[in-house]
Amino acid sequence: MGVAARVWVAAALLGAAGCGDGSVGPQEVAGRYEATTFAVQINGATTELLSRGASVDLELRADGTTAGRIIVPAVPGVQLTPVDHDLAGTFEVSSDVVRLNQTADTYLDGVFFTADPPELRSFITISDATRTGSVTLILTRQ
């Protein structure tokens, strides 16, 4: 596993959710979501990924399954190899926190989102030997 992959795995493991209002369950968060914010801050430099061709299309189904795709192009200083992952899997909801469990090893496997319909928000800490920073990912229901 390359450094970039380890950074994303560490990010998934260190994922922290923000604050939402009230408690939601699978029915309240079910729907199709697209990334409206996808930014990486590494060592003080922020890179907005959507304008560089990244996308996240995620469907949360009422039965607890997921579908969709994440695409992240090669971006110097952020991601050296392009990513195109299927987001098939499951999700869990506890209070107002959604946790993804992907079938494949994807960047979003194990990531936590604060559910504040119509948005899912994640702020993920990145830390390895050479980089520190964060990923901000906001998905908006379509």
Backbone hydrogen bonds in HBPLUS format (Angstrom, degrees):
<---DONOR---> <-ACCEPTOR-->    atom                        ^
c    i                          cat <-CA-CA->   ^        H-A-AA   ^      H-
h    n   atom  resd res      DA  || num        DHA   H-A  angle D-A-AA Bond
n    s   type  num  typ     dist DA aas  dist angle  dist       angle   num
A0006-ARG N   A0002-GLY O   2.91 MM   4  6.23 158.5  1.96 153.3 159.8     1
A0007-VAL N   A0003-VAL O   2.82 MM   4  6.10 151.7  1.90 152.1 160.5     2
A0008-TRP N   A0004-ALA O   3.03 MM   4  6.35 160.8  2.06 151.2 155.0     3
A0009-VAL N   A0005-ALA O   2.83 MM   4  6.09 157.9  1.88 151.4 158.2     4
A0010-ALA N   A0006-ARG O   2.78 MM   4  5.91 164.8  1.81 148.9 153.6     5
A0011-ALA N   A0007-VAL O   2.82 MM   4  6.03 148.8  1.92 142.0 151.9     6
A0012-ALA N   A0008-TRP O   2.87 MM   4  6.14 153.0  1.95 146.2 152.8     7
A0013-LEU N   A0009-VAL O   2.94 MM   4  6.24 158.2  1.99 152.3 158.2     8
A0014-LEU N   A0010-ALA O   2.87 MM   4  6.00 141.4  2.02 145.2 155.8     9
A0015-GLY N   A0012-ALA O   3.34 MM   3  5.09 163.5  2.37  97.7 102.0    10
A0016-ALA N   A0123-PHE O   3.40 MM 107  6.01 160.9  2.44 145.8 151.1    11
A0024-VAL N   A0095-SER O   3.04 MM  71  5.79 151.2  2.12 118.7 124.1    12
A0028-GLU N   A0025-GLY O   3.10 MM   3  5.52 123.9  2.43 109.6 122.6    13
A0029-VAL N   A0025-GLY O   3.32 MM   4  6.63 144.4  2.45 151.7 161.8    14
A0030-ALA N   A0026-PRO O   3.00 MM   4  5.90 125.5  2.31 144.5 156.5    15
A0031-GLY N   A0060-LEU O   2.75 MM  29  5.30 151.9  1.82 142.6 150.9    16
A0060-LEU N   A0031-GLY O   2.85 MM  29  5.30 164.8  1.87 159.4 157.9    17
A0142-GLN N   A0032-ARG O   2.77 MM 110  5.76 162.8  1.80 164.5 165.4    18
A0033-TYR N   A0058-LEU O   2.63 MM  25  5.06 166.0  1.65 158.6 163.8    19
A0058-LEU N   A0033-TYR O   2.86 MM  25  5.06 159.4  1.90 143.0 149.7    20
A0034-GLU N   A0140-THR O   3.03 MM 106  5.47 155.6  2.09 137.3 140.7    21
A0140-THR N   A0034-GLU O   2.82 MM 106  5.47 165.3  1.84 152.3 150.5    22
A0035-ALA N   A0056-VAL O   2.98 MM  21  5.16 142.8  2.12 144.8 149.1    23
A0036-THR N   A0138-ILE O   2.84 MM 102  5.78 166.8  1.86 160.8 164.1    24
A0037-THR N   A0138-ILE O   3.37 MM 101  4.96 153.4  2.45 138.6 136.6    25
A0138-ILE N   A0037-THR O   2.88 MM 101  4.96 162.6  1.91 139.4 142.8    26
A0049-LEU N   A0038-PHE O   2.77 MM  11  5.56 157.1  1.82 160.9 168.9    27
A0039-ALA N   A0136-THR O   2.95 MM  97  5.26 158.4  2.00 149.4 156.0    28
A0136-THR N   A0039-ALA O   2.85 MM  97  5.26 164.6  1.87 155.8 161.1    29
A0040-VAL N   A0047-THR O   2.88 MM   7  5.25 163.8  1.91 150.4 153.9    30
A0047-THR N   A0040-VAL O   2.72 MM   7  5.25 160.7  1.75 155.4 162.1    31
A0041-GLN N   A0134-SER O   2.81 MM  93  5.21 169.1  1.82 158.0 161.3    32
A0134-SER N   A0041-GLN O   2.81 MM  93  5.21 145.5  1.93 139.1 150.5    33
A0042-ILE N   A0045-ALA O   2.87 MM   3  5.35 158.0  1.91 153.6 150.5    34
A0045-ALA N   A0042-ILE O   2.93 MM   3  5.35 168.4  1.95 125.4 125.6    35
A0043-ASN N   A0132-THR O   2.77 MM  89  5.49 171.3  1.78 171.5 174.5    36
A0052-ARG N   A0049-LEU O   2.95 MM   3  5.08 147.0  2.07 103.9 114.5    37
A0054-ALA N   A0049-LEU O   3.08 MM   5  5.35 161.0  2.12 144.1 138.5    38
A0053-GLY N   A0050-LEU O   3.15 MM   3  5.36 163.3  2.18 112.2 113.0    39
A0055-SER N   A0071-ILE O   2.84 MM  16  5.16 151.3  1.93 141.9 147.0    40
A0071-ILE N   A0055-SER O   2.83 MM  16  5.16 166.4  1.85 154.6 157.4    41
A0057-ASP N   A0069-ARG O   2.89 MM  12  5.32 167.5  1.90 162.0 166.2    42
A0069-ARG N   A0057-ASP O   2.79 MM  12  5.32 146.5  1.90 145.0 156.4    43
A0059-GLU N   A0067-ALA O   2.76 MM   8  5.09 166.4  1.78 153.5 151.4    44
A0067-ALA N   A0059-GLU O   3.07 MM   8  5.09 142.3  2.22 136.9 144.8    45
A0061-ARG N   A0065-THR O   2.90 MM   4  5.36 170.9  1.91 173.6 170.6    46
A0064-GLY N   A0061-ARG O   2.88 MM   3  5.54 159.3  1.93 127.0 128.8    47
A0091-PHE N   A0064-GLY O   2.89 MM  27  5.42 143.7  2.02 144.4 146.5    48
A0066-THR N   A0089-GLY O   2.82 MM  23  4.99 151.7  1.90 124.9 123.2    49
A0089-GLY N   A0066-THR O   3.35 MM  23  4.99 145.9  2.47 120.7 117.1    50
A0087-LEU N   A0068-GLY O   2.89 MM  19  4.78 167.4  1.91 120.4 119.2    51
A0070-ILE N   A0085-HIS O   2.96 MM  15  5.32 154.1  2.03 147.4 155.6    52
A0085-HIS N   A0070-ILE O   2.90 MM  15  5.32 156.7  1.96 156.0 160.0    53
A0072-VAL N   A0083-VAL O   2.90 MM  11  4.94 156.2  1.96 132.1 138.6    54
A0083-VAL N   A0072-VAL O   2.71 MM  11  4.94 155.4  1.77 146.8 154.7    55
A0075-VAL N   A0079-GLN O   2.64 MM   4  5.07 146.7  1.75 143.9 155.7    56
A0078-VAL N   A0075-VAL O   2.85 MM   3  5.41 158.7  1.89 146.3 149.3    57
A0079-GLN N   A0075-VAL O   2.91 MM   4  5.07 154.2  1.98 140.2 148.0    58
A0103-THR N   A0088-ALA O   2.87 MM  15  5.90 176.5  1.87 145.0 145.9    59
A0090-THR N   A0101-ASN O   2.82 MM  11  5.15 165.9  1.84 145.6 149.3    60
A0101-ASN N   A0090-THR O   2.83 MM  11  5.15 160.8  1.87 158.8 152.4    61
A0092-GLU N   A0099-ARG O   2.94 MM   7  5.25 153.8  2.01 145.1 153.7    62
A0099-ARG N   A0092-GLU O   2.87 MM   7  5.25 160.0  1.91 149.2 155.7    63
A0094-SER N   A0097-VAL O   2.91 MM   3  5.32 160.8  1.95 152.1 157.9    64
A0097-VAL N   A0094-SER O   2.95 MM   3  5.32 160.1  1.99 127.6 134.2    65
A0115-ALA N   A0096-ASP O   2.71 MM  19  5.15 178.9  1.71 154.3 154.7    66
A0098-VAL N   A0113-PHE O   2.80 MM  15  5.06 163.8  1.83 152.7 157.5    67
A0113-PHE N   A0098-VAL O   2.75 MM  15  5.06 152.5  1.83 150.0 159.0    68
A0100-LEU N   A0111-VAL O   3.14 MM  11  5.74 161.3  2.18 157.6 160.5    69
A0110-GLY N   A0100-LEU O   2.73 MM  10  5.20 148.3  1.82 134.5 144.5    70
A0109-ASP N   A0106-THR O   3.25 MM   3  5.34 163.7  2.28 105.1 110.0    71
A0111-VAL N   A0108-LEU O   3.12 MM   3  5.24 169.1  2.13 123.5 124.3    72
A0114-THR N   A0121-ARG O   2.72 MM   7  5.09 159.9  1.76 149.8 151.1    73
A0121-ARG N   A0114-THR O   2.95 MM   7  5.09 158.1  2.00 138.5 145.3    74
A0116-ASP N   A0119-GLU O   2.86 MM   3  5.17 172.0  1.87 160.8 161.2    75
A0119-GLU N   A0116-ASP O   2.90 MM   3  5.17 168.0  1.92 114.8 114.5    76
A0141-ARG N   A0118-PRO O   2.75 MM  23  5.17 167.0  1.77 161.5 165.8    77
A0120-LEU N   A0139-LEU O   2.84 MM  19  5.08 153.0  1.91 148.6 155.1    78
A0139-LEU N   A0120-LEU O   2.81 MM  19  5.08 166.8  1.83 157.6 161.2    79
A0122-SER N   A0137-LEU O   2.85 MM  15  5.21 149.1  1.95 151.8 160.9    80
A0137-LEU N   A0122-SER O   2.94 MM  15  5.21 169.3  1.95 153.6 156.4    81
A0124-ILE N   A0135-VAL O   2.84 MM  11  5.00 166.4  1.86 150.4 154.7    82
A0135-VAL N   A0124-ILE O   2.78 MM  11  5.00 145.6  1.89 140.2 150.7    83
A0126-ILE N   A0133-GLY O   2.87 MM   7  4.97 172.1  1.88 125.2 124.4    84
A0133-GLY N   A0126-ILE O   3.00 MM   7  4.97 142.3  2.15 143.3 136.5    85
A0128-ASP N   A0131-ARG O   2.92 MM   3  5.39 155.4  1.98 158.9 159.7    86
